[in-house]
């Protein structure tokens, strides 16, 4: 939370645009990752318990294979789960800056829950590798990971849904918002269905299609895995459009824009297309027919997040307008503060030019010898060393015996500084001009 406070400041207009795209893009990493981690633990624990009860070695083996493939690694969890969530929190803190919405409290709570879920999933995966000896520990850690990841998903869904209701922001004092609206309940059901559907689709992709796939060892096990993952993927894919339509029905009126409807329709069409591919996998017993399902799922969730953010933007448009007005006011204030400094710089340059023309031009020129040496021969050694040039102008010493000593000009320190700035600036200008010629 302290890190967030240090990163949050009054946003400019371009900050708000960048924050919007950060939320969309990083949600595409965070939410699918947490969903697959949650879904894989749920599948693995359920298969382990059911396999022991039914004395079914295929279910027990699939449980272990799921944990081996999708179980939590701490590095993966940090880069795909914790870090994106932290950045999303900072982006929302910019978008809702100076509002009643306590972004740090809500996203800080979600971050703690996600971290605990990732840690316990890491232990569950390690125990799953020694399932015969550590089955009880696997079940305990997997259960704890599922609980914390469920609360993470709930917190993310509830917090982002709460943003649709600016009038309720000041009343939310707890880290996890309560079920204040039907939209949270419906979206939570969708999120859980999405988790199970996406996890099954990911299993289909990584077990059968990606690289060398899973080493099944026998046709019986391969057939069992195919029917299990394709069947679950098909079921939970078909359920999701129901929740999407239900969500649109109870959606806040302020967020029901054409963009939201169009993007939601695109998401539903992608889900239906996935369902067709998955049905073919089941009927024709050819898992390769499902190779496009996993990318289509990711594309679909991208459409969902774009649609969701479009609806939220409409809901807190008044606050955004306030931030834009504040940003413009800050810009004007900074311009007013910078104006005197700019005028002072111009006047100092003008003063230096006047003194040079009166006191120096009789003996010096930039490109030729007069009484003193050409400035092009002398000034290169003073580039980025203005103070040394000022010191020389105030107290000149003879450097080159080929030229007469330079007399003291009797200048004040600020006058010598003005002459030095003019000389260095004019030197650079004439040098560039001669180079262009």
C-alpha positions in Angstrom: 0.0 0.0 0.0 2.9 2.3 0.7 4.3 1.6 -2.7 1.0 2.5 -4.3 0.8 5.8 -2.4 4.3 6.7 -3.6 3.3 6.0 -7.3 0.0 7.9 -7.3 -0.2 11.5 -8.2 -2.6 13.9 -9.9 -3.0 12.5 -13.4 -2.7 14.4 -16.7 -5.0 13.7 -19.6 -2.5 11.4 -21.2 -2.1 9.5 -17.9 -5.8 8.6 -17.9 -5.5 7.2 -21.5 -2.5 5.2 -20.6 -4.1 3.9 -17.4 -7.1 2.7 -19.4 -5.0 0.6 -21.7 -2.9 -0.7 -18.8 -6.1 -2.0 -17.0 -7.3 -3.8 -20.2 -4.0 -5.3 -21.2 -2.8 -6.4 -17.7 -6.3 -7.8 -16.9 -5.7 -10.1 -19.9 -2.7 -11.5 -18.0 -4.0 -11.5 -14.4 -7.5 -12.7 -14.7 -6.9 -15.7 -17.1 -3.9 -16.8 -15.0 -5.8 -16.6 -11.7 -8.8 -18.4 -13.3 -6.7 -21.3 -14.6 -4.9 -21.6 -11.3 -8.2 -21.7 -9.5 -9.8 -24.0 -12.0 -6.9 -26.4 -12.1 -6.8 -26.7 -8.3 -10.5 -27.3 -8.2 -10.3 -30.0 -10.9 -7.3 -31.7 -9.3 -8.7 -31.8 -5.8 -12.1 -33.0 -7.0 -10.5 -35.8 -9.2 -8.2 -36.8 -6.3 -11.1 -37.2 -3.8 -13.4 -38.9 -6.3 -10.6 -41.1 -7.6 -9.9 -42.4 -4.1 -13.5 -42.9 -3.4 -14.1 -44.8 -6.7 -10.8 -46.5 -6.7 -10.2 -45.0 -10.1 -6.5 -44.7 -11.0 -7.2 -42.7 -14.1 -8.8 -39.9 -12.1 -6.0 -39.9 -9.6 -3.4 -39.7 -12.4 -5.2 -36.9 -14.1 -5.3 -35.0 -10.8 -1.5 -35.2 -10.6 -1.0 -34.3 -14.3 -3.1 -31.2 -13.9 -1.1 -30.1 -10.9 2.2 -30.8 -12.6 1.2 -28.8 -15.7 -0.8 -25.9 -14.2 0.2 -25.9 -10.5 1.5 -22.7 -9.1 5.2 -21.7 -9.6 6.3 -18.7 -7.5 8.0 -17.0 -10.4 5.1 -17.5 -12.8 2.7 -16.4 -10.0 4.6 -13.2 -9.4 4.9 -12.1 -13.1 1.4 -13.2 -14.2 -0.5 -12.7 -11.0 1.0 -10.4 -8.4 2.8 -7.8 -10.5 0.0 -7.2 -13.0 -2.5 -6.8 -10.1 -0.3 -4.2 -8.5 0.0 -2.3 -11.7 -3.8 -2.5 -12.3 -4.3 -1.1 -8.8 -2.0 1.8 -9.6 -3.8 2.5 -12.9 -7.2 2.5 -11.2 -5.8 4.8 -8.5 -4.9 7.2 -11.3 -8.3 6.9 -13.0 -10.2 7.4 -9.7 -7.7 9.9 -8.2 -9.3 12.2 -5.6 -12.5 10.2 -5.5 -14.3 8.5 -2.6 -13.2 5.1 -4.0 -10.5 3.6 -1.8 -8.5 1.9 -4.5 -5.5 1.1 -2.3 -7.7 -0.6 0.4 -9.6 -2.7 -2.1 -6.7 -3.7 -4.4 -4.4 -4.1 -1.4 -6.8 -6.7 0.0 -7.0 -8.5 -3.3 -3.2 -8.5 -3.6 -2.8 -10.2 -0.2 -5.4 -12.8 -1.0 -3.8 -13.5 -4.5 -0.4 -13.8 -2.9 -1.6 -16.4 -0.3 -3.5 -18.3 -3.0 -0.3 -18.5 -5.2 1.8 -19.6 -2.2 -0.5 -22.4 -1.2 -0.9 -23.5 -4.8 2.9 -23.8 -5.0 2.9 -26.1 -1.9 0.0 -28.1 -3.3 1.9 -28.7 -6.6 4.9 -29.9 -4.7 2.8 -32.3 -2.6 1.0 -33.5 -5.7 4.4 -34.7 -7.1 4.6 -37.0 -4.1 0.9 -37.7 -3.9 1.2 -41.2 -2.4 3.1 -40.0 0.6 1.7 -36.5 1.0 -1.9 -36.8 -0.2 -3.3 -35.3 3.0 -1.0 -32.3 2.8 -1.9 -31.9 -0.9 -5.6 -31.8 0.0 -5.1 -29.3 2.8 -2.9 -26.9 0.8 -5.1 -27.2 -2.3 -8.2 -26.4 -0.3 -6.6 -23.3 1.2 -5.3 -22.2 -2.2 -8.9 -22.6 -3.7 -10.4 -20.6 -0.8 -7.9 -17.7 -1.2 -8.1 -17.7 -5.0 -11.9 -17.8 -4.9 -11.8 -14.7 -2.6 -9.3 -13.1 -5.1 -11.7 -13.6 -8.0 -14.6 -12.4 -5.9 -12.7 -9.4 -4.8 -11.6 -8.5 -8.3 -15.2 -8.9 -9.7 -16.9 -7.1 -6.8 -14.4 -4.2 -6.8 -14.5 -3.5 -10.5 -18.3 -3.9 -10.4 -18.5 -1.4 -7.6 -17.0 1.2 -9.9 -20.3 1.3 -11.8 -21.9 2.9 -8.7 -20.1 6.2 -7.7 -22.9 6.9 -5.2 -21.8 3.9 -3.1 -18.1 4.5 -3.1 -17.9 6.4 0.2 -19.9 3.7 2.0 -17.6 0.8 1.2 -15.2 0.7 4.2 -14.1 -3.0 4.0 -11.4 -4.4 1.8 -13.8 -6.8 0.0 -17.0 -5.2 -1.1 -20.2 -7.0 -0.1 -22.7 -8.4 -2.5 -24.3 -4.9 -2.8 -25.8 -5.6 -6.2 -27.1 -8.4 -8.4 -24.4 -7.5 -10.9 -21.7 -8.8 -8.6 -23.6 -12.1 -8.0 -24.1 -12.7 -11.7 -20.5 -11.7 -12.6 -19.2 -14.0 -9.9 -21.1 -16.9 -11.3 -19.8 -16.0 -14.8 -16.2 -15.8 -13.4 -16.4 -19.2 -11.8 -17.9 -20.7 -14.9 -15.3 -19.0 -17.0 -12.5 -20.3 -14.8 -13.7 -23.9 -15.2 -14.3 -23.5 -18.9 -10.9 -21.8 -19.6 -9.0 -24.4 -17.5 -10.6 -27.3 -19.4 -9.8 -25.5 -22.7 -6.2 -25.0 -21.5 -5.9 -28.7 -20.6 -7.2 -29.6 -24.1 -4.6 -27.3 -25.6 -1.5 -28.1 -23.5 -2.2 -31.9 -23.1 -3.0 -32.6 -26.7 -1.8 -29.8 -29.0 1.0 -27.7 -27.6 4.5 -29.2 -28.3 4.8 -32.9 -27.6 1.7 -32.8 -25.3 1.1 -35.1 -22.4 2.7 -38.5 -22.2 -0.5 -40.5 -21.8 1.1 -44.0 -21.9 -2.1 -45.8 -22.8 -5.1 -45.3 -25.1 -7.5 -45.8 -22.2 -6.0 -42.9 -20.3 -5.8 -40.7 -23.4 -9.5 -41.4 -24.2 -10.5 -40.6 -20.6 -8.6 -37.3 -20.5 -10.1 -36.3 -23.9 -13.7 -36.9 -22.8 -13.1 -35.2 -19.4 -11.5 -32.0 -20.6 -13.6 -31.6 -23.8 -16.8 -32.4 -21.9 -16.1 -29.9 -19.2 -15.0 -27.3 -21.7 -18.1 -27.8 -23.8 -20.4 -27.6 -20.7 -18.9 -24.5 -19.2 -18.5 -22.8 -22.5 -22.3 -23.2 -23.2 -23.2 -21.8 -19.8 -21.3 -18.6 -20.1 -23.6 -16.8 -22.7 -26.4 -17.2 -20.2 -24.5 -15.2 -17.7 -23.4 -12.6 -20.3 -27.0 -12.0 -21.3 -28.2 -11.9 -17.7 -25.4 -9.4 -16.9 -26.5 -7.1 -19.8 -30.1 -7.3 -18.6 -29.2 -6.1 -15.0 -26.4 -3.8 -16.2 -26.6 -0.2 -14.9 -28.5 1.9 -17.4 -25.7 4.5 -17.6 -23.3 1.8 -18.9 -25.6 0.4 -21.6 -23.9 1.9 -24.6 -23.7 0.6 -28.1 -20.0 -0.4 -27.6 -20.9 -2.5 -24.6 -23.7 -4.3 -26.5 -21.5 -4.9 -29.6 -18.5 -6.1 -27.7 -20.6 -8.4 -25.5 -22.3 -9.8 -28.7 -18.8 -10.5 -30.1 -17.9 -12.3 -26.9 -21.0 -14.5 -27.1 -20.3 -15.3 -30.8 -16.8 -16.4 -29.9 -18.1 -18.6 -27.1 -20.6 -20.2 -29.5 -17.8 -20.8 -32.0 -15.7 -22.5 -29.3 -18.7 -24.6 -28.4 -19.0 -25.8 -32.0 -15.3 -26.8 -32.1 -15.5 -28.6 -28.8 -18.6 -30.5 -29.9 -16.6 -31.7 -32.9 -13.8 -32.8 -30.6 -16.3 -35.0 -28.6 -18.2 -36.4 -31.6 -15.2 -37.1 -33.9 -12.8 -38.0 -31.1 -10.2 -35.7 -32.6 -8.7 -33.3 -30.2 -6.9 -31.4 -32.9 -10.2 -29.9 -34.0 -10.0 -27.9 -30.8 -6.7 -26.2 -31.6 -8.4 -22.8 -32.1 -10.5 -22.8 -29.0 -7.8 -21.6 -26.5 -6.8 -18.5 -28.6 -10.5 -17.8 -29.2 -11.1 -17.9 -25.5 -8.3 -15.4 -24.9 -9.7 -13.1 -27.6 -13.2 -13.4 -26.1 -12.0 -12.4 -22.6 -10.2 -9.4 -24.3 -13.5 -8.3 -25.7 -15.1 -8.7 -22.3 -12.5 -6.5 -20.6 -12.8 -3.8 -23.3 -16.6 -3.9 -22.9 -16.4 -3.8 -19.2 -14.1 -0.8 -19.2 -16.2 1.0 -21.7 -19.2 0.6 -19.3 -17.2 1.8 -16.3 -15.9 4.8 -18.2 -19.5 5.9 -18.8 -20.4 5.4 -15.2 -17.6 7.6 -13.8 -17.5 10.0 -16.7 -18.3 12.9 -14.4 -15.3 12.1 -12.3 -13.1 11.8 -15.4 -14.3 15.2 -16.6 -13.3 16.6 -13.1 -9.8 15.1 -13.5 -9.5 16.5 -17.0 -10.5 20.0 -15.7 -8.0 19.7 -12.9 -5.3 18.5 -15.3 -5.9 21.5 -17.6 -5.8 23.9 -14.6 -2.5 22.3 -13.5 -1.1 22.7 -17.0 -2.0 26.3 -17.1 -0.6 26.9 -13.7 2.7 25.3 -14.7 2.8 27.3 -17.9 2.3 30.5 -15.8 5.1 29.5 -13.4 7.4 28.7 -16.3 6.7 32.0 -18.1 8.8 34.2 -15.8 11.7 31.8 -15.9 11.5 31.8 -19.7 11.4 35.6 -19.8 14.3 35.8 -17.5 16.3 33.4 -19.7 15.5 35.5 -22.8 16.4 38.8 -21.0 19.7 37.3 -19.8 20.5 36.2 -23.3 19.6 39.7 -24.6 21.7 41.3 -21.9 24.7 39.1 -22.8 24.3 40.0 -26.5 24.2 43.7 -25.7 27.3 43.6 -23.5 29.2 41.5 -26.1 28.4 43.9 -28.9 29.5 46.9 -26.8 32.5 45.5 -24.9 33.7 42.5 -26.8 32.9 42.7 -30.6 35.7 45.2 -31.2 38.4 42.6 -30.4 36.6 39.3 -31.1 34.7 37.5 -33.8 33.5 33.9 -34.0 35.0 32.8 -37.3 38.1 35.1 -37.8 41.0 36.7 -35.9 40.5 40.3 -35.0 42.6 41.4 -32.0 41.9 38.3 -30.0 41.6 34.7 -31.3 38.4 33.4 -33.1 35.8 32.1 -30.7 35.6 28.9 -32.8 39.2 28.2 -31.6 38.6 29.1 -28.0 35.1 28.2 -26.9 35.1 24.4 -27.5 37.0 23.9 -24.3 34.3 25.8 -22.4 31.3 23.7 -23.6 29.4 22.4 -20.6 31.9 24.5 -18.5 30.1 27.8 -18.2 31.4 28.6 -14.8 35.0 28.4 -16.0 34.2 30.8 -18.8 32.5 33.2 -16.4 35.6 33.1 -14.2 37.9 33.9 -17.2 35.7 36.9 -18.3 35.8 38.3 -14.8 39.5 37.9 -14.4 41.1 37.3 -17.8 44.7 35.8 -18.0 47.0 35.5 -20.9 46.8 32.1 -22.5 48.2 32.4 -26.0 51.4 34.4 -26.4 50.5 35.1 -30.0 47.7 37.4 -28.8 47.9 40.4 -26.5 46.5 39.9 -23.0 42.8 40.5 -22.6 42.0 43.5 -20.4 39.6 43.4 -17.5 36.2 44.4 -18.6 35.0 45.5 -15.2 31.8 43.5 -15.4 29.5 42.4 -12.6 29.2 38.6 -12.0 25.6 38.5 -13.4 26.9 40.5 -16.5 29.8 38.0 -17.0 27.3 35.1 -16.7 25.0 36.7 -19.3 28.0 37.2 -21.7 29.1 33.6 -21.1 25.6 32.2 -21.8 25.3 34.3 -25.0 28.8 33.2 -26.2 28.1 29.4 -25.7 24.6 29.6 -27.2 25.7 31.6 -30.2 28.7 29.3 -30.6 26.4 26.3 -30.8 24.1 28.1 -33.2 26.8 29.2 -35.6 28.5 25.8 -35.4 25.3 24.1 -36.4 24.6 26.6 -39.2 28.1 26.2 -40.6 27.7 22.5 -40.5 24.5 22.7 -42.4 26.2 24.7 -45.0 
